[in-house]
Amino acid sequence: MPGGGCAVSVVGALAAALGSLSGQISFKKETDTDQKELLHDLIPQMDRARETFLDLIDADALAYHGVVLARRLPHRTAEEKATRAAAIIQTFAEACEPPRQMAKLGLEVLDWAVTLGRKGNPVILADVGVMGFLAVAVVHGGVINILSNLTMMAGASQSPELRQETEKLREILEKRSREFTELIYRQMG
């Protein structure tokens, strides 16, 4: 059954699709050669991001399925309990990877929203605004999913490094989110 990570990835795909659409509209209306070149390069990146987010839906569901299977391992004897505990920690560590990728890609989508907000055609600003705010939600969603998985990995050797990277993603998001919000509302007048 799909959970929060899958929902985050669907939202990421929507944000990237809005970006691609906005870029295509701007490209058609743009007369400046440098702007056209920028949009020409940006549109395929957003299309690839959309596809990556769609792939991450399955990756997240499969990773969580691994957790479910690990939790079903027998745990009657001390040896079975130890094997099961190690498997649960390992699968939760693996389950951190899809939301980590979502969060990192969400930051890229947010950066593209900033670029489109600054340089895109004014007719697309509402779509770019939604794109950017969805990207913010994607990063928050990825971060929350990683932190949730980390709570289930108490004492795991990977935990401190994952937590540190996740906190860094959150800090970057806070700064870029403020910048985007100010930009988009300023552009909207």
N, C-alpha and C positions, 0 to 999 in steps of 0.2 A: 504494500500500500504506500503510495507516495506521501511524503511528509513535507515539513517546512523547507528542507533543502531543495526539493523538486519545485516547490512554489517559487522559491528565490530564483531558480534557474529560468522558469517560465517568464518571470518578470524581467530578468536580464535579456532574454530573447526579445521581449516586447520593446524594451528600451533601445536595443541595438537596431531593431526593425524600424522604429520611429526615427532613429538617427539616419539610417540609410534613406528612408523616404524623404526626410528633410534635406539631406545632402543632394538627392536627385532633383528635387524641386529647385533648390538653390542653383545647382549646376545649370539647369535649363534656362534660368533667368539671368545668370551671371554674364557680364560682358568683360570683366577684368580677367586677363589671361592668368595672372598669378593665383587669383581666387579659384578659377576653373581648375587649375592644376592641383591646388590643395584639395578641392572637393573630389577631383578625379582619383586622387590617392586615398582619400578618407573613406569613400563609399565601399570599396571592396573590404577594407578592414572591418567596417561595421557589419557587413554581410557575413564575414568569417566569424565575427564575435557572436552573431545570432546563431550560427550553426554550432559553435562551441557550446553556447548555453544550452541548446537543445540536446547535444550529446551529454552534457553534464546532468541532465534530468535522469537519464539511465544510469550514469555513473554513481550518482548519489543514491538512487534506489538500490542498486546492486551492493554498494558499500554498506548500507544499512541492513540489507539482507544478510550480509556476512556477520553483522552483530547479532542478529536474530539466531542464526545458526550456531554461533559460539555460545550464546546463552542456553541453547538446548543441549549442549554437551552434557554427558553424565557427570554427576558430582556427588557420588556416594562415598568414595574412598578419598583419602588424603591426596593420593596421586592424581585422581580424576579432578579433584577440586583445584589443585595447582595447575593442571593442564587447562582446565576451563578458564580459570582466572587469567592466565597468560593469553589465551586465545581471545578473551573479551577485550583485554587491554590492546592487543594487536589490532583487532578489527575496529575498535574505536579510533585508534591512531590512523588506520587506513581511511576511516569514514571522515576524517578531518580534511582529506585532500580535495574532494569535490567542492565543499564550501570555501576552501582556501582559494581554489582556482576561480570560483564565482566572485569572491570578494576582490581579488586582484583584477579580474576582467571588468568588474563593475567600476573600479577606479578609472580604467581606461575609457570606458563608455562615458563616465562623468567628464573626463578631460575632453573627449570629442564633443560633448554637449557644450562645454565652455567655448571651444573653437567655433562651433556652429552658432552659438549665441553671439559671439563677437563678429563673425565674418559671414554668417549666412544671410539669406534674404529675409527681410522683416516679416514676410508672410508666414514664415515657418516658426516664429518665436514661440507660439503656444505649444507646438509639438516638441520643440527643443526643450522647453520648460518641463513638460511631462517626462521627456526622455531623461533629463538630468535628475529629476526627483525620483524617478524609478531606479536610476543607477545608484542613488544614495541608499534607497531601500535595499537594493541588492547587496551592497557592501555591508550594511548593518545586518542583513539576514545571514550573510556568509559568516560574519564575525560571531554572531549569536550562536550559530550552529557549531562553529569550532569550539567556542567556550563551553557549550553544553556537552560536547563530546569529551572535552578535557576534564570535566567534572567526573566523568565515568572512568578516568584513567589515573586515578590517584596513585602517585608514586612511580609512574612510568617514566623511563629515562627521556622520552621524547617531549614530555609535558612542558618543561621550562622553555625550551626553544620554540615550540609551537605557541605557547602563551605570549612570549616576547614578540614574535612575528605578528601575532594577531593584534596585540596592543598597538604595535606600530601601524598596522593597517587602519585601526580605528582612529589613531591620531591624525594620520594623513587625511582620512575621510573628513574629520571634523573641520580641518582647515579648508580643504577643497570644497566642501559643502557650503561653508559660509561664503566663499568667493563666488561660487556658482549662484547661490541665492541672491546675493547683492547684484551680480551681473544681470541675471534674467529679469529681476524686477526693475532695475535701472533701464534696461533695454525696452521694457514694456511701458516705460514712462510713468 
